[in-house]
């Protein structure tokens, strides 16, 4: 699907963006692959690995999703937009709430407006498990963004862009992940865990990017795609990383959950299940009947939570993923 297409990824210098560029360049032949971000240093560093030039599809655009005029300029001739730009650090969003809203909510609206007006074919936004039943501003802002992208299909009209979201859990080793924190703390043989009961969903960066690419190929517009991924207790994660270290329990932080939810029971009423994912369909979903052969409706009262998951990572599996 990406062959000879013009693709733009917002927040393209982040963990997701770099892996996305690596996979698309390695396995597809896009006409243009545009990294859109506001950090010139990160773009410079990324350019050393993925150079632009006359014989390369790579392009680097400086800009901020808060700047609607810049987005309108950047989206000229673009076929597919992957929206990964966000403020994602929970404490930073709590302390800077206006900034979180400007980037995560107003930025989402700007992306939709530019995509509609520039004739983009598809927009896929990256969301998070923290958008489900949010207890912090980051999760609340991503919930708002999800609603904007899903219901943005009503603005795009019959021939406008198809707009959908992917929603998944914690990415092993990404910016903001607890794993690099544990690896650093392990040097002093003392790890800090907020609560021994805590569980989280986990997947690798490669798995997350490939899931997004798969969903871009299959999207009809208006869906939220949720992968089936394993869970792990944070205490088991800490012991796997540094078995000999002491674990100190410091108490749950403001805006933090004991367990994460990727699919709520209210959403399950409008959802279907395939072998590898859950598919949340809104009333604005553009998919015709029969667009998802083999998909089954979920049972009444179903919830997909990190503590009630049927799949769990073993310590050995986690260490293998970290090494990968």
Phi and psi in degrees as GROMACS dihedral restraints (atoms count N, CA, C in turn):
[ dihedral_restraints ]
;  ai    aj    ak    al  type     phi  dphi    fc
    3     4     5     6     1   -85.1    20    10
    4     5     6     7     1    -4.6    20    10
    6     7     8     9     1   -63.4    20    10
    7     8     9    10     1   124.8    20    10
    9    10    11    12     1    61.0    20    10
   10    11    12    13     1    25.8    20    10
   12    13    14    15     1  -101.7    20    10
   13    14    15    16     1   155.2    20    10
   15    16    17    18     1  -100.2    20    10
   16    17    18    19     1   116.7    20    10
   18    19    20    21     1  -118.5    20    10
   19    20    21    22     1   134.8    20    10
   21    22    23    24     1  -124.2    20    10
   22    23    24    25     1   133.0    20    10
   24    25    26    27     1  -119.7    20    10
   25    26    27    28     1   118.3    20    10
   27    28    29    30     1   -77.8    20    10
   28    29    30    31     1   149.8    20    10
   30    31    32    33     1    63.2    20    10
   31    32    33    34     1    33.3    20    10
   33    34    35    36     1   -70.1    20    10
   34    35    36    37     1   -11.5    20    10
   36    37    38    39     1   -94.7    20    10
   37    38    39    40     1     2.4    20    10
   39    40    41    42     1   -79.6    20    10
   40    41    42    43     1  -177.2    20    10
   42    43    44    45     1   -58.5    20    10
   43    44    45    46     1   -47.4    20    10
   45    46    47    48     1   -63.3    20    10
   46    47    48    49     1   -48.0    20    10
   48    49    50    51     1   -58.9    20    10
   49    50    51    52     1   -43.0    20    10
   51    52    53    54     1   -65.7    20    10
   52    53    54    55     1   -41.7    20    10
   54    55    56    57     1   -68.8    20    10
   55    56    57    58     1   -37.9    20    10
   57    58    59    60     1   -59.9    20    10
   58    59    60    61     1   -46.7    20    10
   60    61    62    63     1   -62.0    20    10
   61    62    63    64     1   -43.1    20    10
   63    64    65    66     1   -58.2    20    10
   64    65    66    67     1   -46.5    20    10
   66    67    68    69     1   -71.5    20    10
   67    68    69    70     1   -43.8    20    10
   69    70    71    72     1   -64.6    20    10
   70    71    72    73     1   -43.3    20    10
   72    73    74    75     1   -66.9    20    10
   73    74    75    76     1   -34.5    20    10
   75    76    77    78     1   -77.9    20    10
   76    77    78    79     1   -26.4    20    10
   78    79    80    81     1  -122.8    20    10
   79    80    81    82     1    -4.8    20    10
   81    82    83    84     1  -136.7    20    10
   82    83    84    85     1   173.5    20    10
   84    85    86    87     1  -127.9    20    10
   85    86    87    88     1    75.1    20    10
   87    88    89    90     1   -72.0    20    10
   88    89    90    91     1   152.5    20    10
   90    91    92    93     1   -70.7    20    10
   91    92    93    94     1   -44.4    20    10
   93    94    95    96     1  -140.5    20    10
   94    95    96    97     1   144.3    20    10
   96    97    98    99     1  -131.1    20    10
   97    98    99   100     1   107.4    20    10
   99   100   101   102     1  -104.1    20    10
  100   101   102   103     1   125.1    20    10
  102   103   104   105     1   -95.3    20    10
  103   104   105   106     1   117.6    20    10
  105   106   107   108     1  -112.5    20    10
  106   107   108   109     1   115.9    20    10
  108   109   110   111     1  -158.7    20    10
  109   110   111   112     1   169.5    20    10
  111   112   113   114     1  -101.4    20    10
  112   113   114   115     1    -1.1    20    10
  114   115   116   117     1  -105.1    20    10
  115   116   117   118     1   106.3    20    10
  117   118   119   120     1   -68.8    20    10
  118   119   120   121     1   -32.5    20    10
  120   121   122   123     1   -66.1    20    10
  121   122   123   124     1   -45.8    20    10
  123   124   125   126     1   -64.4    20    10
  124   125   126   127     1   -35.6    20    10
  126   127   128   129     1   -65.6    20    10
  127   128   129   130     1   -41.2    20    10
  129   130   131   132     1   -60.6    20    10
  130   131   132   133     1   -44.9    20    10
  132   133   134   135     1   -66.0    20    10
  133   134   135   136     1   -38.6    20    10
  135   136   137   138     1   -69.5    20    10
  136   137   138   139     1   -32.5    20    10
  138   139   140   141     1   -64.9    20    10
  139   140   141   142     1   -26.2    20    10
  141   142   143   144     1   -67.5    20    10
  142   143   144   145     1   -32.3    20    10
  144   145   146   147     1   -89.2    20    10
  145   146   147   148     1   -38.8    20    10
  147   148   149   150     1  -122.9    20    10
  148   149   150   151     1    79.8    20    10
  150   151   152   153     1   -68.3    20    10
  151   152   153   154     1   147.8    20    10
  153   154   155   156     1   -96.1    20    10
  154   155   156   157     1   175.1    20    10
  156   157   158   159     1   147.3    20    10
  157   158   159   160     1   179.8    20    10
  159   160   161   162     1   -59.0    20    10
  160   161   162   163     1   -32.4    20    10
  162   163   164   165     1  -103.3    20    10
  163   164   165   166     1    13.8    20    10
  165   166   167   168     1  -120.5    20    10
  166   167   168   169     1   143.8    20    10
  168   169   170   171     1   -78.7    20    10
  169   170   171   172     1    -8.1    20    10
  171   172   173   174     1   -71.4    20    10
  172   173   174   175     1   137.6    20    10
  174   175   176   177     1  -137.5    20    10
  175   176   177   178     1   146.8    20    10
  177   178   179   180     1  -124.3    20    10
  178   179   180   181     1   118.1    20    10
  180   181   182   183     1  -113.3    20    10
  181   182   183   184     1   122.3    20    10
  183   184   185   186     1   -77.7    20    10
  184   185   186   187     1   133.4    20    10
  186   187   188   189     1   173.6    20    10
  187   188   189   190     1   166.3    20    10
  189   190   191   192     1  -125.2    20    10
  190   191   192   193     1   138.4    20    10
  192   193   194   195     1   -65.2    20    10
  193   194   195   196     1   -13.8    20    10
  195   196   197   198     1   -71.7    20    10
  196   197   198   199     1   -20.5    20    10
  198   199   200   201     1   -95.6    20    10
  199   200   201   202     1    97.1    20    10
  201   202   203   204     1   -65.3    20    10
  202   203   204   205     1   -35.3    20    10
  204   205   206   207     1   -64.3    20    10
  205   206   207   208     1   -40.1    20    10
  207   208   209   210     1   -66.9    20    10
  208   209   210   211     1   -38.2    20    10
  210   211   212   213     1   -63.3    20    10
  211   212   213   214     1   -42.2    20    10
  213   214   215   216     1   -60.2    20    10
  214   215   216   217     1   -38.5    20    10
  216   217   218   219     1   -70.3    20    10
  217   218   219   220     1   -41.8    20    10
  219   220   221   222     1   -69.2    20    10
  220   221   222   223     1   -28.1    20    10
  222   223   224   225     1   -84.9    20    10
  223   224   225   226     1     1.5    20    10
  225   226   227   228     1   -62.4    20    10
  226   227   228   229     1   123.6    20    10
  228   229   230   231     1    76.0    20    10
  229   230   231   232     1     7.7    20    10
  231   232   233   234     1   -86.1    20    10
  232   233   234   235     1   136.5    20    10
  234   235   236   237     1   -95.3    20    10
  235   236   237   238     1   -40.3    20    10
  237   238   239   240     1  -132.5    20    10
  238   239   240   241     1   132.0    20    10
  240   241   242   243     1  -117.0    20    10
  241   242   243   244     1   129.9    20    10
  243   244   245   246     1  -111.1    20    10
  244   245   246   247     1   116.1    20    10
  246   247   248   249     1   -98.4    20    10
  247   248   249   250     1   101.8    20    10
  249   250   251   252     1  -115.3    20    10
  250   251   252   253     1    -1.8    20    10
  252   253   254   255     1   -72.4    20    10
  253   254   255   256     1   132.6    20    10
  255   256   257   258     1  -169.2    20    10
  256   257   258   259     1   155.4    20    10
  258   259   260   261     1   -90.0    20    10
  259   260   261   262     1   119.2    20    10
  261   262   263   264     1  -122.1    20    10
  262   263   264   265     1    -7.3    20    10
  264   265   266   267     1   -78.0    20    10
  265   266   267   268     1   117.9    20    10
  267   268   269   270     1   -57.9    20    10
  268   269   270   271     1   -50.7    20    10
  270   271   272   273     1   -61.8    20    10
  271   272   273   274     1   -37.8    20    10
  273   274   275   276     1   -65.8    20    10
  274   275   276   277     1   -39.4    20    10
  276   277   278   279     1   -68.1    20    10
  277   278   279   280     1   -35.4    20    10
  279   280   281   282     1   -65.8    20    10
  280   281   282   283     1   -37.9    20    10
  282   283   284   285     1   -83.2    20    10
  283   284   285   286     1   -23.8    20    10
  285   286   287   288     1  -124.8    20    10
  286   287   288   289     1    63.9    20    10
  288   289   290   291     1   -63.6    20    10
  289   290   291   292     1   -37.8    20    10
  291   292   293   294     1   -62.9    20    10
  292   293   294   295     1   -39.0    20    10
  294   295   296   297     1   -67.0    20    10
  295   296   297   298     1   -39.5    20    10
  297   298   299   300     1   -61.8    20    10
  298   299   300   301     1   -43.0    20    10
  300   301   302   303     1   -66.2    20    10
  301   302   303   304     1   -42.2    20    10
  303   304   305   306     1   -59.7    20    10
  304   305   306   307     1   -42.0    20    10
  306   307   308   309     1   -82.7    20    10
  307   308   309   310     1   -50.7    20    10
  309   310   311   312     1   -80.0    20    10
  310   311   312   313     1   -28.3    20    10
  312   313   314   315     1  -106.3    20    10
  313   314   315   316     1   -59.0    20    10
  315   316   317   318     1   -63.6    20    10
  316   317   318   319     1   -37.5    20    10
  318   319   320   321     1   -60.6    20    10
  319   320   321   322     1   -39.0    20    10
  321   322   323   324     1   -62.7    20    10
  322   323   324   325     1   -44.3    20    10
  324   325   326   327     1   -60.4    20    10
  325   326   327   328     1   -41.6    20    10
  327   328   329   330     1   -62.7    20    10
  328   329   330   331     1   -39.8    20    10
  330   331   332   333     1   -63.0    20    10
  331   332   333   334     1   -44.4    20    10
  333   334   335   336     1   -63.4    20    10
  334   335   336   337     1   -46.4    20    10
  336   337   338   339     1   -58.6    20    10
  337   338   339   340     1   -47.1    20    10
  339   340   341   342     1   -65.1    20    10
  340   341   342   343     1   -39.0    20    10
  342   343   344   345     1   -65.0    20    10
  343   344   345   346     1   -41.6    20    10
  345   346   347   348     1   -65.7    20    10
  346   347   348   349     1   -44.7    20    10
  348   349   350   351     1   -76.2    20    10
  349   350   351   352     1   -24.4    20    10
  351   352   353   354     1   -98.1    20    10
  352   353   354   355     1     2.6    20    10
  354   355   356   357     1    73.1    20    10
  355   356   357   358     1    29.7    20    10
  357   358   359   360     1   -62.6    20    10
  358   359   360   361     1   145.6    20    10
  360   361   362   363     1   -82.3    20    10
  361   362   363   364     1   -44.7    20    10
  363   364   365   366     1  -139.8    20    10
  364   365   366   367     1   142.5    20    10
  366   367   368   369     1  -129.1    20    10
  367   368   369   370     1   125.0    20    10
  369   370   371   372     1  -119.9    20    10
  370   371   372   373     1   120.1    20    10
  372   373   374   375     1  -100.2    20    10
  373   374   375   376     1   144.5    20    10
  375   376   377   378     1   -97.8    20    10
  376   377   378   379     1   122.4    20    10
  378   379   380   381     1  -117.0    20    10
  379   380   381   382     1  -164.8    20    10
  381   382   383   384     1  -148.7    20    10
  382   383   384   385     1   156.4    20    10
  384   385   386   387     1   -62.2    20    10
  385   386   387   388     1   -21.5    20    10
  387   388   389   390     1   -72.0    20    10
  388   389   390   391     1    -7.9    20    10
  390   391   392   393     1   -78.8    20    10
  391   392   393   394     1   -12.4    20    10
  393   394   395   396     1   -92.1    20    10
  394   395   396   397     1   123.5    20    10
  396   397   398   399     1    47.2    20    10
  397   398   399   400     1    58.8    20    10
  399   400   401   402     1   -66.0    20    10
  400   401   402   403     1   144.6    20    10
  402   403   404   405     1  -121.0    20    10
  403   404   405   406     1     0.9    20    10
  405   406   407   408     1  -136.4    20    10
  406   407   408   409     1   168.0    20    10
  408   409   410   411     1   -67.3    20    10
  409   410   411   412     1   -35.8    20    10
  411   412   413   414     1   -58.1    20    10
  412   413   414   415     1   -49.7    20    10
  414   415   416   417     1   -62.4    20    10
  415   416   417   418     1   -40.4    20    10
  417   418   419   420     1   -64.5    20    10
  418   419   420   421     1   -39.7    20    10
  420   421   422   423     1   -67.8    20    10
  421   422   423   424     1   -35.5    20    10
  423   424   425   426     1   -73.6    20    10
  424   425   426   427     1   -31.1    20    10
  426   427   428   429     1   -63.1    20    10
  427   428   429   430     1   -44.9    20    10
  429   430   431   432     1   -59.3    20    10
  430   431   432   433     1   -43.3    20    10
  432   433   434   435     1   -62.0    20    10
  433   434   435   436     1   -42.8    20    10
  435   436   437   438     1   -56.7    20    10
  436   437   438   439     1   -46.4    20    10
  438   439   440   441     1   -61.2    20    10
  439   440   441   442     1   -40.9    20    10
  441   442   443   444     1   -62.1    20    10
  442   443   444   445     1   -45.6    20    10
  444   445   446   447     1   -70.3    20    10
  445   446   447   448     1   -42.6    20    10
  447   448   449   450     1   -64.9    20    10
  448   449   450   451     1   -49.1    20    10
  450   451   452   453     1   -82.4    20    10
  451   452   453   454     1    -8.1    20    10
  453   454   455   456     1   -63.1    20    10
  454   455   456   457     1   -16.9    20    10
  456   457   458   459     1   -63.8    20    10
  457   458   459   460     1   -23.7    20    10
  459   460   461   462     1   -72.6    20    10
  460   461   462   463     1   -20.6    20    10
  462   463   464   465     1   -87.1    20    10
  463   464   465   466     1   -27.4    20    10
  465   466   467   468     1   -76.1    20    10
  466   467   468   469     1   -20.0    20    10
  468   469   470   471     1    75.5    20    10
  469   470   471   472     1  -173.1    20    10
  471   472   473   474     1   -67.2    20    10
  472   473   474   475     1   -34.7    20    10
  474   475   476   477     1  -111.3    20    10
  475   476   477   478     1     6.4    20    10
  477   478   479   480     1   -82.6    20    10
  478   479   480   481     1  -173.0    20    10
  480   481   482   483     1   -65.1    20    10
  481   482   483   484     1   147.3    20    10
  483   484   485   486     1   -89.1    20    10
  484   485   486   487     1   133.5    20    10
  486   487   488   489     1  -127.5    20    10
  487   488   489   490     1   128.3    20    10
  489   490   491   492     1  -143.5    20    10
  490   491   492   493     1   176.6    20    10
  492   493   494   495     1  -132.0    20    10
  493   494   495   496     1   151.6    20    10
  495   496   497   498     1  -113.9    20    10
  496   497   498   499     1   141.3    20    10
  498   499   500   501     1  -130.8    20    10
  499   500   501   502     1   120.5    20    10
  501   502   503   504     1  -144.2    20    10
  502   503   504   505     1  -179.1    20    10
  504   505   506   507     1   -94.0    20    10
  505   506   507   508     1  -151.7    20    10
  507   508   509   510     1   -70.1    20    10
  508   509   510   511     1   136.7    20    10
  510   511   512   513     1   -99.2    20    10
  511   512   513   514     1   124.3    20    10
  513   514   515   516     1   -61.1    20    10
  514   515   516   517     1   120.6    20    10
  516   517   518   519     1    80.8    20    10
  517   518   519   520     1     2.4    20    10
  519   520   521   522     1   -76.0    20    10
  520   521   522   523     1   170.3    20    10
  522   523   524   525     1   -60.4    20    10
  523   524   525   526     1   124.7    20    10
  525   526   527   528     1    95.9    20    10
  526   527   528   529     1    -9.1    20    10
  528   529   530   531     1   -69.5    20    10
  529   530   531   532     1   150.4    20    10
  531   532   533   534     1   -75.2    20    10
  532   533   534   535     1   -18.7    20    10
  534   535   536   537     1   -63.5    20    10
  535   536   537   538     1   -47.2    20    10
  537   538   539   540     1   -60.0    20    10
  538   539   540   541     1   -32.6    20    10
  540   541   542   543     1   -63.9    20    10
  541   542   543   544     1   -46.5    20    10
  543   544   545   546     1   -63.1    20    10
  544   545   546   547     1   -40.6    20    10
  546   547   548   549     1   -62.0    20    10
  547   548   549   550     1   -37.2    20    10
  549   550   551   552     1   -71.9    20    10
  550   551   552   553     1   -42.5    20    10
  552   553   554   555     1   -66.3    20    10
  553   554   555   556     1   -28.5    20    10
  555   556   557   558     1   -62.0    20    10
  556   557   558   559     1   -22.3    20    10
  558   559   560   561     1   -63.5    20    10
  559   560   561   562     1   -27.9    20    10
  561   562   563   564     1  -102.2    20    10
  562   563   564   565     1     6.8    20    10
  564   565   566   567     1    60.1    20    10
  565   566   567   568     1    32.6    20    10
  567   568   569   570     1  -148.0    20    10
  568   569   570   571     1   114.8    20    10
  570   571   572   573     1  -107.1    20    10
  571   572   573   574     1   147.1    20    10
  573   574   575   576     1  -110.7    20    10
  574   575   576   577     1   127.5    20    10
  576   577   578   579     1  -125.8    20    10
  577   578   579   580     1   136.5    20    10
  579   580   581   582     1   -74.0    20    10
  580   581   582   583     1   -40.2    20    10
  582   583   584   585     1  -152.9    20    10
  583   584   585   586     1   132.7    20    10
  585   586   587   588     1   -69.4    20    10
  586   587   588   589     1   -15.2    20    10
  588   589   590   591     1   -86.3    20    10
  589   590   591   592     1    -9.7    20    10
  591   592   593   594     1   -66.6    20    10
  592   593   594   595     1   138.4    20    10
  594   595   596   597     1  -129.6    20    10
  595   596   597   598     1   156.7    20    10
  597   598   599   600     1  -146.4    20    10
  598   599   600   601     1   152.1    20    10
  600   601   602   603     1   -78.2    20    10
  601   602   603   604     1   147.8    20    10
  603   604   605   606     1  -137.9    20    10
  604   605   606   607     1   144.1    20    10
  606   607   608   609     1  -153.5    20    10
  607   608   609   610     1   162.4    20    10
  609   610   611   612     1   -84.3    20    10
  610   611   612   613     1   163.3    20    10
  612   613   614   615     1   -62.1    20    10
  613   614   615   616     1   -41.1    20    10
  615   616   617   618     1   -61.4    20    10
  616   617   618   619     1   -43.2    20    10
  618   619   620   621     1   -62.8    20    10
  619   620   621   622     1   -41.9    20    10
  621   622   623   624     1   -62.5    20    10
  622   623   624   625     1   -45.4    20    10
  624   625   626   627     1   -65.6    20    10
  625   626   627   628     1   -43.9    20    10
  627   628   629   630     1   -66.1    20    10
  628   629   630   631     1   -33.0    20    10
  630   631   632   633     1   -64.7    20    10
  631   632   633   634     1   -43.1    20    10
  633   634   635   636     1   -62.4    20    10
  634   635   636   637     1   -44.2    20    10
  636   637   638   639     1   -61.8    20    10
  637   638   639   640     1   -43.1    20    10
  639   640   641   642     1   -60.2    20    10
  640   641   642   643     1   -41.6    20    10
  642   643   644   645     1   -71.1    20    10
  643   644   645   646     1   -33.5    20    10
  645   646   647   648     1   -61.6    20    10
  646   647   648   649     1   -40.0    20    10
  648   649   650   651     1   -66.6    20    10
  649   650   651   652     1   -33.3    20    10
  651   652   653   654     1  -100.5    20    10
  652   653   654   655     1   -12.1    20    10
  654   655   656   657     1   -63.6    20    10
  655   656   657   658     1   146.5    20    10
  657   658   659   660     1  -112.4    20    10
  658   659   660   661     1   -18.4    20    10
  660   661   662   663     1   112.1    20    10
  661   662   663   664     1   125.2    20    10
  663   664   665   666     1    94.5    20    10
  664   665   666   667     1     2.8    20    10
  666   667   668   669     1   -93.0    20    10
  667   668   669   670     1   156.4    20    10
  669   670   671   672     1  -117.3    20    10
  670   671   672   673     1   119.9    20    10
  672   673   674   675     1   -97.5    20    10
  673   674   675   676     1   130.0    20    10
  675   676   677   678     1  -124.6    20    10
  676   677   678   679     1   118.6    20    10
  678   679   680   681     1   -77.9    20    10
  679   680   681   682     1   154.2    20    10
  681   682   683   684     1   -86.8    20    10
  682   683   684   685     1   109.9    20    10
  684   685   686   687     1  -131.6    20    10
  685   686   687   688     1   158.5    20    10
  687   688   689   690     1   -80.4    20    10
  688   689   690   691     1   163.4    20    10
  690   691   692   693     1  -111.4    20    10
  691   692   693   694     1   168.8    20    10
  693   694   695   696     1  -159.1    20    10
  694   695   696   697     1   142.9    20    10
  696   697   698   699     1   -72.0    20    10
  697   698   699   700     1   141.5    20    10
  699   700   701   702     1   -63.5    20    10
  700   701   702   703     1   -34.6    20    10
  702   703   704   705     1   -65.0    20    10
  703   704   705   706     1   -39.7    20    10
  705   706   707   708     1   -66.4    20    10
  706   707   708   709     1   -36.2    20    10
  708   709   710   711     1   -61.2    20    10
  709   710   711   712     1   -46.3    20    10
  711   712   713   714     1   -62.6    20    10
  712   713   714   715     1   -43.6    20    10
  714   715   716   717     1   -67.3    20    10
  715   716   717   718     1   -33.6    20    10
  717   718   719   720     1   -68.0    20    10
  718   719   720   721     1   -38.6    20    10
  720   721   722   723     1   -72.9    20    10
  721   722   723   724     1   -41.2    20    10
  723   724   725   726     1  -145.6    20    10
  724   725   726   727     1    83.4    20    10
  726   727   728   729     1   -59.7    20    10
  727   728   729   730     1   -29.0    20    10
  729   730   731   732     1   -87.8    20    10
  730   731   732   733     1    -4.9    20    10
  732   733   734   735     1   -83.4    20    10
  733   734   735   736     1   151.3    20    10
  735   736   737   738     1   -80.8    20    10
  736   737   738   739     1   141.5    20    10
  738   739   740   741     1  -107.5    20    10
  739   740   741   742     1   123.5    20    10
  741   742   743   744     1  -104.8    20    10
  742   743   744   745     1   128.2    20    10
  744   745   746   747     1   -95.1    20    10
  745   746   747   748     1   118.5    20    10
  747   748   749   750     1  -107.2    20    10
  748   749   750   751     1    -1.2    20    10
  750   751   752   753     1    94.3    20    10
  751   752   753   754     1   143.2    20    10
  753   754   755   756     1   -66.1    20    10
  754   755   756   757     1   140.2    20    10
  756   757   758   759     1   -88.5    20    10
  757   758   759   760     1   158.4    20    10
  759   760   761   762     1   -58.6    20    10
  760   761   762   763     1   135.9    20    10
  762   763   764   765     1    80.4    20    10
  763   764   765   766     1    10.6    20    10
  765   766   767   768     1  -108.6    20    10
  766   767   768   769     1   143.4    20    10
  768   769   770   771     1  -103.1    20    10
  769   770   771   772     1   153.5    20    10
  771   772   773   774     1   -70.9    20    10
  772   773   774   775     1   -43.0    20    10
  774   775   776   777     1  -134.3    20    10
  775   776   777   778     1   149.7    20    10
  777   778   779   780     1  -100.8    20    10
  778   779   780   781     1   155.7    20    10
  780   781   782   783     1  -122.5    20    10
  781   782   783   784     1   127.9    20    10
  783   784   785   786     1  -100.3    20    10
  784   785   786   787     1   -19.9    20    10
  786   787   788   789     1  -150.4    20    10
  787   788   789   790     1   116.4    20    10
  789   790   791   792     1   -83.8    20    10
  790   791   792   793     1   162.2    20    10
  792   793   794   795     1   -67.9    20    10
  793   794   795   796     1   -27.0    20    10
  795   796   797   798     1   -69.2    20    10
  796   797   798   799     1   -39.8    20    10
  798   799   800   801     1   -69.1    20    10
  799   800   801   802     1   -29.5    20    10
  801   802   803   804     1   -62.2    20    10
  802   803   804   805     1   -24.8    20    10
  804   805   806   807     1   -65.1    20    10
  805   806   807   808     1   -24.2    20    10
  807   808   809   810     1  -112.9    20    10
  808   809   810   811     1    24.5    20    10
  810   811   812   813     1  -118.9    20    10
  811   812   813   814     1   160.2    20    10
  813   814   815   816     1  -130.5    20    10
  814   815   816   817     1   166.1    20    10
  816   817   818   819     1  -127.0    20    10
  817   818   819   820     1   134.2    20    10
  819   820   821   822     1  -116.2    20    10
  820   821   822   823     1  -174.9    20    10
  822   823   824   825     1   -63.3    20    10
  823   824   825   826     1   -32.1    20    10
  825   826   827   828     1  -119.1    20    10
  826   827   828   829     1    -1.3    20    10
  828   829   830   831     1  -159.2    20    10
  829   830   831   832     1   166.4    20    10
  831   832   833   834     1  -107.2    20    10
  832   833   834   835     1   147.1    20    10
  834   835   836   837     1  -126.7    20    10
  835   836   837   838     1   110.4    20    10
  837   838   839   840     1   -93.2    20    10
  838   839   840   841     1   121.0    20    10
  840   841   842   843     1  -110.8    20    10
  841   842   843   844     1   126.1    20    10
  843   844   845   846     1   -92.1    20    10
  844   845   846   847     1   174.9    20    10
  846   847   848   849     1   -68.4    20    10
  847   848   849   850     1   -14.9    20    10
  849   850   851   852     1   -96.9    20    10
  850   851   852   853     1     8.6    20    10
  852   853   854   855     1   -66.8    20    10
  853   854   855   856     1   132.3    20    10
  855   856   857   858     1   -88.1    20    10
  856   857   858   859     1    -3.7    20    10
  858   859   860   861     1   -68.5    20    10
  859   860   861   862     1   128.7    20    10
  861   862   863   864     1   -73.3    20    10
  862   863   864   865     1   163.7    20    10
  864   865   866   867     1   -58.4    20    10
  865   866   867   868     1   136.0    20    10
  867   868   869   870     1    87.2    20    10
  868   869   870   871     1     4.3    20    10
  870   871   872   873     1   -71.4    20    10
  871   872   873   874     1   -19.0    20    10
  873   874   875   876     1  -124.3    20    10
  874   875   876   877     1    74.3    20    10
  876   877   878   879     1   -61.0    20    10
  877   878   879   880     1   136.1    20    10
  879   880   881   882     1    88.2    20    10
  880   881   882   883     1   -11.0    20    10
  882   883   884   885     1   -72.8    20    10
  883   884   885   886     1   138.5    20    10
  885   886   887   888     1  -117.2    20    10
  886   887   888   889     1   143.9    20    10
  888   889   890   891     1   -67.2    20    10
  889   890   891   892     1   153.3    20    10
  891   892   893   894     1   -85.7    20    10
  892   893   894   895     1   155.3    20    10
  894   895   896   897     1   -68.7    20    10
  895   896   897   898     1   150.8    20    10
  897   898   899   900     1   -60.2    20    10
  898   899   900   901     1   130.8    20    10
  900   901   902   903     1    85.3    20    10
  901   902   903   904     1     5.3    20    10
  903   904   905   906     1   -65.5    20    10
  904   905   906   907     1   139.6    20    10
  906   907   908   909     1  -135.7    20    10
  907   908   909   910     1   141.5    20    10
  909   910   911   912     1  -110.9    20    10
  910   911   912   913     1   100.0    20    10
  912   913   914   915     1  -123.3    20    10
  913   914   915   916     1   157.5    20    10
  915   916   917   918     1   -69.7    20    10
  916   917   918   919     1   -26.9    20    10
  918   919   920   921     1   -88.5    20    10
  919   920   921   922     1   -20.6    20    10
  921   922   923   924     1  -103.5    20    10
  922   923   924   925     1    16.0    20    10
  924   925   926   927     1   -69.7    20    10
  925   926   927   928     1   148.6    20    10
  927   928   929   930     1   -88.9    20    10
  928   929   930   931     1    -9.8    20    10
  930   931   932   933     1  -118.1    20    10
  931   932   933   934     1   128.9    20    10
  933   934   935   936     1  -130.2    20    10
  934   935   936   937     1   139.8    20    10
  936   937   938   939     1   -79.1    20    10
  937   938   939   940     1   133.1    20    10
  939   940   941   942     1   -83.3    20    10
  940   941   942   943     1   159.6    20    10
  942   943   944   945     1   -55.9    20    10
  943   944   945   946     1   -39.3    20    10
  945   946   947   948     1   -65.5    20    10
  946   947   948   949     1   -40.3    20    10
  948   949   950   951     1   -64.6    20    10
  949   950   951   952     1   -40.4    20    10
  951   952   953   954     1   -63.5    20    10
  952   953   954   955     1   -46.7    20    10
  954   955   956   957     1   -60.9    20    10
  955   956   957   958     1   -37.7    20    10
  957   958   959   960     1   -63.3    20    10
  958   959   960   961     1   -41.2    20    10
  960   961   962   963     1   -66.8    20    10
  961   962   963   964     1   -40.2    20    10
  963   964   965   966     1   -62.6    20    10
  964   965   966   967     1   -43.1    20    10
  966   967   968   969     1   -64.1    20    10
  967   968   969   970     1   -37.6    20    10
